[in-house]
């Protein structure tokens, strides 16, 4: 393998996004993946029975239609498509009531108004303010390198911008309580805020507007999450690049202060004539290149990286029939909801779950969200069956030992299923054909850069958000080593399936090498309303 302009470490969707953009700009790129399959967090497998497909990590591609990747890379030409379900979210409660979020705003407000007319009107106002009015701003914030807070404040002015920035005063619980009154509705949105593994600490409330903007924007990739990286691979290879699996990078070779090549576990060396980019986590990248090449404060930050206090434990079920939720008697539309939350009935229970995770205790309150993907896209299961999953929050280690998940797997499977059965009436043995529990330890095993089960490669806390992710000197994807770039989820605008870190790195490299872009760049954030 010789003659590559650039080498990308890691074939997750961000590494592949970077390679796809630069391939379209005329570069020849090699993407190296340590696993036998590509995709990272966009992985699809059949761990129960043949034909029952499950997305082991990412499932809900939030706000994906706003990503420039669809337009710039013409992903439909390479086999990628998605579905936007008409009924987006549901929250089922033990008293058999529920809240339903539709694509249709009026139907959503009608569901909320059954509990609080004021909350329904607040939702309508926030939808117009965030999902519509501020959408261009949020797209600009997501697809540009983060700005220092003082520069961001200079670019954002007026009462709406001030209100947006005021969320930084809150944690996740107080920011939801600021907007909503009814306890059920508060519970739904507090749980929803935690879906991106944000920690509820002071300052975390700043993510509320951007997350809320996507509450009616959930999509499902047709055929599985893996269809996304596979489409990117086809594009890269069509432009003369290569995506290589079972290629375990152990070292980034630096010559005369410049990143020049990588060395694999088998001893092979692969040259990147112009750059090396890393889509794996920033701490591991620093160690591969040599810690001594990074400033002391960067070393200190990355060596104390906070991976997060909670992860996810996912129960996948191969079913004869889709789950039937008891709350359908209250609102039949929950039967068509794509993403369904349950397990929590009030904010105190939400807090209890995350307190137990912090204490490394299997939660007394199991709560989370899931879906029956085959009810949205029949390709996820055989014609006579359904694929469903639920991923409640859980700690990486139980009692300080992550291997407790292996020892107690049968017990934990039953405990998770027993809670699911409280909400769904037809999950008895006559309907469940097979089950598979994917634990926080399994998350780390499948993707080593998701240490401690960190599905977004590091906690979302103020010291690891925006310009601070992973460090102000690195957030723009460039590093102190010339020709070495970061493009993974521990960088810049973080995790999630939108390709933003890869996109931002592609633009940085295009700037540095004065490449002609065959795409129109997302403009920088500006808001004067």
Long-range contacts (C-beta under 8 A, 24 or more apart in sequence): 1-30, 1-242, 1-244, 1-268, 1-270, 2-270, 2-271, 3-28, 3-273, 4-28, 4-29, 4-30, 4-241, 4-242, 4-270, 4-271, 4-272, 4-273, 5-29, 5-272, 5-273, 5-274, 5-275, 6-30, 6-272, 6-273, 6-274, 6-275, 6-276, 6-277, 6-509, 7-31, 7-32, 7-261, 7-262, 7-270, 7-271, 7-272, 7-275, 7-276, 7-277, 8-32, 8-276, 8-277, 8-278, 8-279, 8-487, 9-249, 9-252, 9-262, 9-276, 9-277, 9-278, 9-279, 9-280, 9-285, 9-288, 10-34, 10-40, 10-278, 10-279, 10-280, 10-449, 10-488, 11-38, 11-39, 11-40, 11-229, 11-233, 11-243, 11-245, 11-279, 12-38, 12-39, 12-40, 12-41, 12-42, 12-229, 12-279, 12-447, 12-488, 12-489, 13-39, 13-40, 13-41, 13-42, 13-228, 13-229, 13-232, 13-497, 13-499, 13-502, 14-40, 14-279, 14-487, 14-488, 14-489, 14-499, 14-500, 14-501, 14-502, 15-40, 15-277, 15-279, 15-487, 15-488, 15-502, 16-229, 16-232, 16-233, 16-236, 16-243, 16-502, 17-69, 17-232, 17-487, 17-499, 17-501, 17-502, 17-503, 17-506, 18-277, 18-279, 18-487, 18-502, 18-503, 18-505, 18-506, 18-509, 19-232, 19-236, 19-241, 19-243, 19-502, 20-73, 20-232, 20-235, 20-236, 21-72, 21-73, 21-502, 21-503, 21-506, 21-510, 21-519, 22-506, 22-509, 22-510, 22-515, 23-235, 23-236, 23-238, 23-239, 23-240, 23-241, 24-72, 24-73, 24-235, 24-239, 24-518, 24-519, 25-506, 25-510, 25-515, 25-516, 25-517, 25-518, 26-515, 26-516, 27-274, 27-515, 28-239, 28-240, 28-241, 29-236, 29-241, 29-242, 30-241, 30-242, 30-243, 30-244, 30-270, 30-272, 31-233, 31-236, 31-241, 31-242, 31-243, 31-244, 32-244, 32-247, 32-249, 32-262, 32-264, 32-270, 33-243, 33-244, 33-245, 33-246, 33-247, 34-246, 34-247, 34-248, 34-249, 34-448, 35-245, 35-246, 35-446, 35-447, 36-245, 36-246, 37-226, 37-245, 38-229, 38-230, 38-233, 38-243, 38-245, 39-225, 39-226, 39-228, 39-229, 39-230, 40-229, 40-279, 40-447, 40-449, 41-225, 41-447, 41-450, 41-455, 41-489, 41-495, 41-497, 42-221, 42-225, 42-226, 42-228, 42-229, 42-497, 43-225, 43-226, 43-446, 44-223, 44-224, 44-225, 44-226, 44-227, 47-316, 47-436, 47-438, 48-316, 48-317, 48-318, 48-433, 48-434, 48-435, 48-436, 49-318, 49-433, 49-434, 51-381, 51-382, 51-385, 52-318, 52-380, 52-381, 52-382, 52-385, 52-387, 52-434, 53-223, 53-224, 53-373, 53-379, 53-380, 53-381, 53-387, 54-316, 54-373, 54-380, 54-387, 54-389, 54-436, 55-221, 55-224, 55-225, 55-226, 55-373, 55-389, 56-314, 56-438, 56-446, 57-225, 57-443, 57-446, 57-447, 57-455, 58-225, 58-497, 59-220, 59-225, 59-371, 59-373, 59-389, 60-195, 60-218, 60-219, 60-220, 60-338, 60-339, 60-371, 61-218, 61-219, 61-220, 61-221, 61-225, 61-228, 61-497, 61-498, 62-214, 62-217, 62-218, 62-219, 62-496, 62-497, 62-498, 63-213, 63-214, 63-217, 63-498, 64-217, 64-219, 64-497, 64-498, 65-217, 65-219, 66-135, 66-138, 66-139, 66-217, 66-498, 67-143, 67-498, 67-499, 67-500, 68-139, 68-143, 68-503, 68-519, 68-520, 68-522, 69-498, 69-499, 69-503, 71-519, 72-518, 72-519, 72-520, 73-232, 73-235, 75-228, 75-231, 75-232, 75-235, 78-230, 78-231, 78-232, 78-234, 78-235, 78-238, 79-227, 79-230, 79-231, 79-234, 80-221, 80-222, 80-227, 80-228, 80-230, 80-231, 81-221, 81-222, 81-227, 82-219, 82-220, 82-221, 82-222, 83-219, 83-220, 83-222, 83-376, 83-377, 84-217, 84-218, 84-219, 85-218, 85-220, 85-336, 85-337, 85-338, 85-376, 86-336, 87-333, 87-334, 87-336, 87-337, 87-338, 88-215, 88-216, 88-217, 88-218, 88-337, 88-338, 88-339, 89-188, 89-192, 89-215, 89-218, 89-337, 89-338, 89-339, 89-340, 89-341, 90-325, 90-327, 90-333, 90-334, 90-337, 90-339, 90-340, 90-341, 91-184, 91-187, 91-188, 91-191, 91-340, 91-341, 91-342, 92-325, 92-326, 92-327, 92-334, 92-340, 92-341, 92-342, 92-423, 93-184, 93-327, 93-342, 93-345, 94-345, 94-422, 94-423, 95-345, 96-326, 96-327, 96-329, 96-330, 97-184, 97-327, 97-330, 97-331, 98-325, 98-327, 98-330, 98-331, 98-334, 99-184, 99-185, 99-188, 100-331, 100-333, 100-334, 100-337, 101-215, 101-216, 101-337, 102-216, 102-333, 103-216, 105-216, 107-333, 108-216, 111-331, 111-333, 112-182, 112-185, 114-331, 115-182, 115-184, 115-185, 116-180, 116-181, 116-182, 116-185, 118-181, 119-180, 119-181, 119-182, 119-185, 122-179, 122-180, 126-179, 126-212, 127-216, 129-160, 129-209, 130-209, 130-210, 130-212, 130-213, 131-212, 131-213, 131-214, 131-215, 131-216, 131-217, 133-160, 133-529, 134-160, 134-164, 134-209, 134-213, 134-527, 135-213, 137-525, 137-526, 137-527, 138-209, 138-210, 138-213, 139-522, 140-522, 140-523, 140-524, 140-525, 140-526, 141-210, 141-493, 141-525, 142-210, 142-493, 142-498, 142-500, 143-493, 143-498, 143-500, 143-503, 143-504, 143-522, 144-504, 144-522, 144-524, 144-525, 145-475, 145-476, 145-477, 145-492, 145-504, 145-508, 146-466, 146-467, 146-469, 146-475, 146-476, 146-492, 146-493, 147-466, 147-467, 147-525, 148-467, 148-472, 149-466, 149-467, 152-525, 155-524, 155-525, 155-526, 155-527, 156-525, 156-526, 156-527, 156-528, 157-527, 157-528, 158-527, 158-528, 158-529, 159-529, 160-527, 160-529, 161-527, 161-528, 161-529, 164-209, 164-527, 165-206, 167-205, 167-206, 167-207, 167-208, 167-209, 168-203, 168-205, 168-206, 168-462, 169-202, 169-203, 169-205, 170-202, 170-203, 170-204, 170-205, 170-208, 171-200, 171-201, 171-202, 171-203, 171-204, 171-205, 172-198, 172-199, 172-200, 172-204, 172-205, 172-208, 173-200, 173-347, 173-350, 173-351, 174-205, 175-204, 175-205, 175-208, 176-208, 177-347, 178-205, 183-346, 183-347, 184-345, 186-347, 187-344, 187-345, 187-346, 187-347, 187-349, 187-350, 188-341, 190-347, 190-350, 191-341, 191-344, 191-350, 191-367, 191-368, 191-369, 192-341, 192-369, 194-310, 194-350, 194-354, 194-393, 195-369, 196-456, 196-460, 196-495, 196-496, 197-308, 197-310, 197-311, 197-454, 197-455, 197-456, 197-459, 197-460, 197-495, 198-459, 198-460, 198-461, 199-308, 199-309, 199-459, 199-460, 199-461, 200-351, 200-354, 201-461, 201-462, 202-462, 203-461, 203-462, 203-465, 204-460, 204-461, 204-462, 204-465, 206-462, 206-465, 207-460, 207-465, 218-338, 218-339, 220-338, 220-371, 220-373, 220-376, 220-377, 222-377, 222-379, 223-377, 223-379, 223-380, 224-379, 224-380, 225-497, 228-497, 249-288, 250-288, 251-288, 252-276, 252-278, 252-285, 252-288, 252-289, 252-290, 252-484, 254-289, 254-290, 254-293, 254-481, 254-484, 257-481, 257-482, 258-481, 258-482, 258-483, 259-289, 259-481, 259-482, 259-483, 259-484, 260-483, 272-483, 274-483, 274-513, 275-483, 275-484, 275-485, 275-509, 275-513, 276-483, 276-484, 276-485, 277-484, 277-485, 277-486, 277-487, 277-505, 277-509, 278-484, 278-485, 278-486, 278-487, 278-488, 279-487, 279-488, 279-501, 279-502, 280-449, 280-488, 281-305, 281-449, 281-451, 281-457, 281-458, 281-488, 281-489, 281-490, 282-470, 282-471, 282-474, 282-486, 282-488, 282-490, 282-491, 283-470, 283-490, 284-449, 285-479, 285-484, 285-486, 285-488, 289-479, 289-481, 289-484, 293-480, 293-481, 294-479, 294-480, 295-473, 295-480, 297-471, 298-471, 298-473, 298-474, 298-480, 301-470, 301-471, 302-470, 302-471, 305-458, 305-464, 305-470, 305-490, 306-458, 306-459, 306-461, 306-463, 306-464, 307-396, 307-451, 307-452, 307-453, 307-454, 307-458, 307-459, 308-452, 308-453, 308-454, 308-456, 308-458, 308-459, 309-354, 309-357, 309-358, 309-395, 309-459, 310-354, 310-357, 310-358, 310-393, 310-394, 310-395, 311-357, 311-393, 311-394, 311-395, 311-396, 311-440, 311-443, 311-452, 311-453, 311-454, 311-455, 312-368, 312-391, 312-392, 312-393, 312-394, 312-440, 312-443, 312-453, 312-455, 313-391, 313-392, 313-393, 313-394, 313-405, 313-412, 313-416, 313-437, 313-438, 313-439, 313-440, 314-370, 314-389, 314-390, 314-391, 314-437, 314-438, 315-389, 315-390, 315-391, 315-413, 315-416, 315-417, 315-420, 315-435, 315-436, 315-437, 315-438, 316-387, 316-388, 316-389, 316-435, 316-436, 316-437, 316-438, 317-387, 317-388, 317-389, 317-417, 317-427, 317-432, 317-434, 317-435, 318-381, 318-385, 318-386, 318-387, 318-432, 318-433, 318-434, 318-435, 319-372, 319-381, 319-385, 319-386, 319-387, 319-388, 319-427, 319-431, 319-432, 319-433, 320-384, 320-385, 320-386, 320-430, 320-431, 320-433, 321-386, 321-426, 321-431, 322-372, 322-374, 322-375, 322-386, 322-388, 323-372, 323-388, 323-420, 323-424, 323-426, 323-427, 324-424, 324-425, 324-426, 325-423, 325-424, 325-425, 326-423, 326-424, 326-425, 327-423, 336-375, 338-371, 338-376, 339-369, 339-370, 339-371, 340-369, 340-370, 340-371, 341-367, 341-368, 341-369, 342-367, 342-369, 342-390, 342-420, 342-422, 342-423, 343-367, 343-368, 343-392, 343-419, 343-423, 353-392, 353-393, 354-393, 356-395, 357-393, 357-394, 357-395, 358-395, 359-395, 360-395, 360-396, 360-397, 360-398, 360-399, 360-400, 361-395, 361-398, 361-399, 362-394, 362-395, 362-398, 362-412, 362-415, 363-392, 363-393, 363-394, 363-395, 366-392, 366-394, 366-415, 366-416, 366-419, 367-392, 367-393, 368-392, 368-393, 385-433, 390-416, 390-420, 392-416, 392-419, 394-439, 394-440, 395-440, 396-440, 396-441, 396-444, 396-452, 396-453, 397-452, 402-440, 402-441, 402-444, 402-452, 403-441, 405-439, 405-440, 405-441, 405-442, 406-439, 406-441, 409-437, 409-439, 412-437, 412-439, 413-437, 449-488, 449-490, 455-495, 456-489, 456-494, 456-495, 456-496, 457-488, 457-489, 457-490, 457-494, 457-495, 458-489, 458-490, 458-494, 458-495, 460-494, 465-494, 466-493, 469-493, 469-494, 476-504, 476-508, 477-501, 477-504, 477-505, 477-508, 478-508, 478-512, 485-509
